[in-house]
Amino acid sequence: MDEGDSVQFRRRLLMVAEGLGREDVEGLKFLCKDLIPFGKLEAMTSARDVFQFLISSDIVNPEDTFVIAELLYRIKHNYLLQKINYTKEMVQGNLRLKGQVSEFRQMLYELSEEFTEDDLGTAVFLLREHLPKRQPKMSGVELLTALERNDLLSENNLQLLEELCGKISPNLLTRIDTYKLKRVSLSVQESKENAPSSVRESPLGGACLSAAIQERSIKYPPDSLDSYSSLREHTGHVHSFGSNPGVKAENSVGHSEQSFPLREQDDESKIASKRYKMDGPCRGHCLIFNNVNFEGHLGRRMGSQKDAEELEHVFKWLGLEVVMYDDQTSIEIHEHLQKWQSSENWKDSDCLVCCILSHGKSGEIYGTDAQLIPIRTIMSYFTAHQCPLLARKPKLFFIQACQGEKTQKAVYLEVDTDDHLGADAQSAGSSSPQPSIPEEADFLLGMATVDGYLSFRHTREGTWYIQALCTKLQQLVPRGEDILSILTEVNKDVSYRADPKGLKKQMPQPAFTLRKKLIFPVPEAPPPSQQP
């Protein structure tokens, strides 16, 4: 290898390192504990340090960067794979033969990703005597590392971890159970291959373990695994919790004729049947209606252009063709929707996204002519009956508009509503039309606020809701999160925001008739926020 190749090789790794944040580096270090001595890992502060050790140990070289590809895949940063000439599919295809991260390490990392802040707070309280002093706040990775360091957690010692998960969030036990059953299955298979037929008992006590986990599944039934695993990326690999959502303990061990897990291709087909198809010739179209200037008494929506630009960048990044409509009257909005309703573009499209940024009242939004349009009417243009080419395809609507009466303004904050609303301003619990979705399937409606309340817009930085939506899409799509999980995080983000005096709050509200999980494919390019 000449010097130029070496420089190019290191340059690619540097680009990968620059795309990783502090938490990502901690994840890399945690996953590398089987490859790098613990003492050396503790001294590492950057992804460059990790990569340098892997190079020095000849685990990584210009001809073989698979370990780094696997690490990126494990931490759900698939968009960085292209930097080292890999794709997600290439990594998946080589994991069984070339994977370096152990099943145990994978399970712990995935478990750490499931811990909420409340979970971690409870865990730290319960384990205070076993944890470093003066460290009241810990990440999931730091918590598990501390347990390993104190010999309270290992591949053959999961008792404390199980007790902890049982106390803070019993659903977490399902991931541990899946790992244990996988180990039992592998042991059973090895016994079949290497021992006489009369000696097939697992060294882990397969029958007893199966019975114990089966008993636990009465309290935490296996069918709950599917909904819980919606927060993770379904990869279809044997190590993945989500890849075997319907696994039953009694089918895993205790019968020498059966094997676990299911074949990978079977897993893939099951997962595919529970997801919307998102790999067509065209990802879809995103329609953005950005109303800023209004006739009559409705005020100018300063800051909305920031929202429109962010939405355009994010949905283009997600592979959709974006069409922007600025300052549209109610009649023009209807005309555009009618045109798209009959468009042939939907034939090869995976989905529809429609974003409306405007003033509003309960269940309605304003055109720039100050005329109201019911949100339900907007969505009804795309029902299966009215738009057959979108039948059984997901249709997402994001509405940034007030849904109730005005309150006092704060510095730099305005409300997306009529500045002179009187008795027509609907408060919560009113009898006016509620924002709702068509009765037909495959719709999602994301409202910036619950009915009867205001939504807030910064005159320079845009609205709380749209900015949170764009941020969470960029953060969580690369991790394989489904759209409902992402909107839950949006709710959390917006609920924490307040005006400078801390008096004004906002709570978004999604509603949906989706029948499957909607997971956007991970783009190869980095998120817009990380692009130069």
C-alpha positions, 0 to 999 in steps of 0.5 A: 500500500502506498502512502497516498492510499494510507492517507486516503484511508485515514481521511475516510475514517476522519470523516466518520469520526467527525460525524459522531458526537460524544454519546456516539463515541461512548457507544463505540467504546462500550461496543469495543470492550471485547476488542480493546482492553478496559484500561485503554478504553477509559483513556480514549476521548474520541472516535479517532482514538478508538480507530487508531487502536483498531488500526494499530492492532490490525483489526482495521486496515485499508483492505478491511474496515468491516469492524468500523462498519459494524460499529456504525451499524450497531449505533444506528449511524448508517448514513456514515457507512458510505464514507468507508464504502459500505451500505447497511445491506452490505453490513447485514450480509456479512455480520454472521461471518465477520461480526466482532461484537458479541451477543452479550455486548449487543444486548447490553448496548440495546438495553442501554438505549431503552433506558429513559431518564426516569429509569436511569434515575431510579437505577442510580438511586437503587445502586448508589453504593455500587456506583461512582461517588459524585455522579448523580446522573449517568447514561445507560452505557455508564451505568452498565459499565459501572456494574461490569467494573464492579463484577456485578454484571457479566455474560454469566451473571445477569441476576442483578441486571434482571432484578434492576430491570424488573424494578424500574421497567419490567418490559426491559426484561424481554430483551434479556430473555431473548438473549438468554434464549439465544444462548440456550439455543446455540448451546443446544445446537452445539450439543447436537453437533458435537455430542451423542444424541443422548447428551443434549442438555444445555450447560445453561439448563435449557429446560429450566430456563425455558420454563422460567422465562415462559412463566415470566411471559405470563406477566409480560406476554411475547406479543408485547415485544412487537410494540416495544421493539418499535423504538429500535431498528428491525434488522432481521438478524439473529441478535436483534430483539425486533427481528423475532417479535413473536417468539415464544419461549416454549418453542425455543428449547426443550424440543431437540427437533426445534431450533431458534431463532427463525431463519433470517429470510423468515424474519425479514418477511415477517418484519416486511409484513408489519411495515409500510413499503418504503422502497418504491421507485419514488419515496413520495411527495411532500406538499408544503403550504406556507401562509405568511401574509394574510388579508384583513385582520390576520397578522403576518406570520413572521418566522414561518419561512424558517419552518418551511425551509427546514421542512424542505431540507429534511424531507428532501433528505428523506428522499421525497420530492418537495413542492412549496406553495407560498401564501395560498388562499382557501380557493387555491389550496382546494385547487392544488389538493384537487390537482394532487388528488388526481395525479398519476405521481402516486402510482410509484410513490411510497407515501404522501406528506402534507405540511400546512403552516398557517393561522387556525381555529379549532379543527380548521386552518386559514387561507390567506384570504382569511377563509377557513378550511376544515382540516378533515376536508383537506385530508379527505382529498386523499382517502382510498375512495377519492385517491385510489393510487394512495390506497394502503399507502401512508398519508402524513399531515403536519399542521402548524396552526393554533386551535384555540383562543389567543393569550398574552404575547411574550417577547419574540413570541407570537400566536398562530391565530387571529389577533382579534378573535372574540367569541369565536375563539374556541377553548378546550371542551368547546362544541366546535368541530374537533381536528380529526382524521378520516375514518379510512386507514393509513392516515396520520395527523400531527397537530402542533397543539391540542384542540382549544389551545395556542401554538407558539412561533418565534419570529426569527427561529420558527415554531416550537413544533416544526423545529422539534419535528425537523430535529427529531426526524434528523436524529431518529430516522438514522436510528431506525425509529418509526414515525410514532416513536419520533412524534412521541419524542417531538411531544416530549421536546415541545412540552419542555419548552416555555416562553422566557417567563416560563408561563406559556406552554404547548402540547402537540397531539398526533392522531392516526389510523396507521395499520403498520409501522412507518420507518423511513429508510436511512438516507446515505447523506448526513442529516441537513443539520450536519451538512456544510 
